Amino acid sequence: MKQLELNGAEVCILSPETLPLGAAAWLLEHIQEAVATKGWAALALSGGATPKPLYRLLAEPDQAELWPWERVRLFWADERCVPPDDPQSNYNMTCRTLLDHLPRRPEVFRMRGEDEPHAAAEAYAALLKRHAPSGLDVLLLGMGEDGHTASLFPGSAAASETVRSVVAAHVPKAGWRLTLTPAAMRAARRVLLLVTGAGKAEVLAEVLTGPLAPVRYPAQLLRGHAGAVWMVDEAAASRLGVP
């Protein structure tokens, strides 16, 4: 593993094989830290293809037994506006790859993608305030090839939200999404951003080394977060100028 700092961002470069292990160890460390401090931990997960190997690893018996799952309050960073049994649902994917295989289930707070989007966003914001009143302890995010994170897409008004913690956002050609906002992301104590694949290399370099333009590259919203770590594979890091 190579570690470096780019414009205040802590970056860890790992091989595709070791990235899930590194991410699992980092998450467990900070979940245990929160549990030791207050007796429970608020964790928000993301969907998409990138975290699937991590979720499958966490579901393996030797990994799952290390976690205080019964003390975890589980949230989501974003969700498609579909029912929970829809194959496109982030909740559905997390159940299939992780939750359905755990020996002890966390307390689950899913985003209700089947409800009217704006009402669902308001309800989730209220739920977060009630069950994670001081903010998330750990937030897991990814980054798309266009620089989006969660469902904060380039040019979206949601990427500039400074007050609300959850909003409904309409994504062109993809429909409605529910998403955490920059306000909620910055309030998280620890943030892990997973980025994989050569297709994201150019944008990752812009996000980490280019001028700040978070409306164009929403993932830049986390670049200056003191508790954030970027874990990227070698292909994604290929444009960072690291020998």
C-alpha positions in Angstrom: 0.0 0.0 0.0 1.2 3.5 -0.9 0.0 6.5 1.2 0.2 10.1 0.2 -1.5 13.5 0.8 -2.9 15.5 -2.0 -4.3 18.9 -1.3 -5.3 17.9 2.2 -6.7 14.5 1.1 -5.3 11.3 2.5 -5.0 8.8 -0.3 -4.2 5.1 0.1 -3.3 3.2 -3.1 -3.9 -0.6 -3.0 -4.1 -3.5 -5.4 -7.5 -4.6 -6.5 -7.0 -7.7 -4.3 -6.1 -5.9 -1.1 -8.5 -3.0 -1.4 -11.5 -4.8 0.2 -9.3 -6.0 3.1 -7.9 -2.5 3.6 -11.4 -1.0 3.5 -12.8 -3.6 5.9 -10.0 -3.0 8.5 -10.5 0.8 8.3 -14.2 0.5 8.7 -14.0 -1.9 11.6 -11.5 0.3 13.4 -13.7 3.3 13.3 -16.9 1.4 14.1 -15.2 0.0 17.2 -14.0 3.4 18.1 -17.6 4.8 18.1 -19.0 1.8 19.9 -16.4 2.2 22.6 -17.2 5.9 23.0 -21.0 5.8 23.1 -22.1 2.2 22.9 -23.3 2.3 19.3 -22.2 3.4 15.8 -24.0 5.1 13.0 -22.8 3.8 9.6 -24.0 4.8 6.2 -23.4 2.6 3.1 -23.5 3.2 -0.6 -24.7 1.2 -3.6 -23.2 0.7 -7.0 -20.7 -1.9 -8.1 -17.6 -0.6 -6.3 -18.5 -1.7 -2.7 -19.8 -5.2 -3.7 -16.4 -7.0 -3.1 -16.2 -5.3 0.3 -19.7 -6.3 1.3 -19.1 -9.9 0.3 -15.9 -9.9 2.3 -17.7 -8.4 5.4 -20.3 -11.2 5.0 -17.7 -14.0 5.3 -18.0 -15.6 8.8 -14.4 -14.8 9.9 -15.0 -11.1 9.1 -18.6 -10.9 10.2 -17.7 -12.2 13.7 -15.3 -9.4 14.3 -18.0 -6.8 14.0 -20.4 -5.6 16.8 -23.3 -5.6 14.3 -25.9 -5.6 17.0 -24.5 -2.1 18.0 -24.6 -0.7 14.5 -27.3 1.7 13.3 -27.2 1.3 9.5 -28.2 4.0 7.1 -27.7 4.6 3.3 -25.9 7.5 1.5 -28.4 7.4 -1.3 -31.2 5.3 -2.9 -33.0 5.0 -6.2 -36.7 5.7 -6.0 -37.8 2.1 -6.5 -39.3 -0.5 -4.1 -36.9 -2.3 -1.8 -37.3 -5.6 -3.8 -36.3 -3.9 -7.1 -32.9 -5.1 -8.4 -31.8 -1.5 -8.8 -32.4 -0.8 -5.1 -29.2 -0.1 -3.1 -30.9 -1.6 0.0 -31.7 -4.7 -2.0 -28.1 -5.0 -3.2 -26.8 -4.6 0.4 -29.2 -7.3 1.7 -28.1 -9.8 -1.0 -24.4 -9.2 -0.6 -24.1 -8.5 3.1 -27.1 -8.2 5.5 -28.7 -11.6 4.6 -25.5 -13.4 5.6 -24.7 -11.8 8.9 -24.9 -13.7 12.2 -26.2 -10.6 14.0 -28.2 -8.0 12.2 -27.7 -4.3 12.7 -30.5 -1.9 13.3 -31.5 -1.0 9.8 -32.9 2.4 8.6 -33.4 2.2 4.9 -34.5 5.0 2.6 -38.0 4.5 1.4 -37.5 4.7 -2.3 -41.1 3.6 -3.0 -42.6 6.7 -1.4 -43.0 10.2 -3.0 -39.4 11.4 -3.3 -39.7 14.8 -1.5 -41.7 13.3 1.4 -39.3 10.4 1.6 -36.3 12.7 1.8 -37.9 14.8 4.6 -38.8 11.6 6.5 -35.2 10.3 6.2 -33.8 13.6 7.4 -36.0 13.3 10.4 -35.0 9.7 11.0 -31.3 10.7 10.8 -31.8 13.5 13.3 -33.6 11.1 15.7 -31.3 8.1 15.5 -27.9 9.8 14.7 -28.4 13.2 16.3 -24.7 14.1 16.3 -24.2 12.9 12.7 -22.8 9.8 11.1 -19.8 8.1 12.7 -18.7 6.5 9.5 -19.8 7.2 5.9 -18.9 4.9 3.0 -18.9 6.6 -0.4 -17.8 5.9 -4.0 -17.2 8.0 -7.0 -18.5 7.7 -10.5 -16.7 8.3 -13.8 -18.2 11.8 -13.9 -17.1 12.7 -10.4 -20.4 12.2 -8.7 -20.7 10.7 -5.2 -23.9 9.3 -3.6 -26.5 10.9 -5.9 -24.9 14.3 -6.0 -24.3 14.6 -9.8 -22.5 17.3 -11.7 -24.6 20.4 -12.0 -27.2 19.2 -9.5 -28.7 21.7 -7.1 -28.3 18.9 -4.4 -24.6 19.3 -4.6 -24.9 22.9 -3.3 -27.3 22.1 -0.5 -26.0 23.5 2.8 -29.0 23.2 5.2 -31.0 20.0 4.6 -29.3 16.6 5.3 -31.3 14.6 2.7 -33.0 15.7 -0.5 -34.7 14.2 -3.5 -32.7 14.8 -6.7 -33.8 14.1 -10.3 -31.0 12.6 -12.3 -31.4 12.9 -16.1 -32.1 9.6 -17.8 -32.1 7.9 -14.4 -35.1 9.3 -12.6 -35.5 10.3 -9.0 -33.0 9.5 -6.2 -32.8 10.2 -2.5 -29.4 11.4 -1.3 -27.4 12.7 1.6 -26.3 16.2 1.0 -22.9 17.9 1.5 -24.2 19.1 4.9 -24.7 15.5 6.1 -21.5 14.3 4.5 -19.3 17.0 6.1 -20.9 16.3 9.4 -19.8 12.6 9.3 -16.8 12.0 11.6 -15.1 9.6 9.3 -15.6 9.1 5.5 -14.1 6.4 3.4 -14.2 6.9 -0.4 -13.6 3.9 -2.5 -12.6 4.4 -6.1 -11.7 1.6 -8.6 -11.0 1.2 -12.2 -9.0 2.9 -15.0 -12.2 4.6 -16.2 -12.1 6.9 -13.2 -8.4 7.7 -13.3 -8.7 11.0 -15.2 -11.6 12.3 -13.1 -9.9 11.2 -9.8 -6.9 13.2 -10.7 -9.1 16.3 -11.4 -10.9 15.7 -8.1 -7.8 15.4 -6.0 -5.3 17.7 -7.7 -7.3 20.1 -9.9 -8.9 23.4 -8.9 -11.9 23.2 -6.6 -15.1 23.0 -8.7 -17.5 20.8 -6.6 -20.5 21.7 -8.8 -18.7 20.0 -11.7 -17.0 17.3 -9.6 -19.2 16.8 -6.4 -16.7 14.3 -5.0 -14.5 17.3 -4.3 -16.8 18.2 -1.5 -14.9 15.6 0.6 -11.4 16.7 -0.5 -10.8 18.9 2.6 -12.7 16.7 5.1 -10.3 16.0 8.0 -11.7 12.6 8.7 -11.8 11.4 5.1 -9.6 8.7 3.5 -9.6 7.9 -0.2 -8.8 4.2 -0.9 -8.2 3.7 -4.6 -6.8 0.9 -6.6 -3.8 1.2 -8.8 -5.8 1.6 -12.0 -7.8 4.5 -10.6 -4.6 6.1 -9.3 -2.7 5.9 -12.6 -3.1 9.6 -13.3 -2.0 10.9 -9.9 1.7 11.0 -10.8 2.6 8.4 -8.2 5.8 6.4 -9.1 
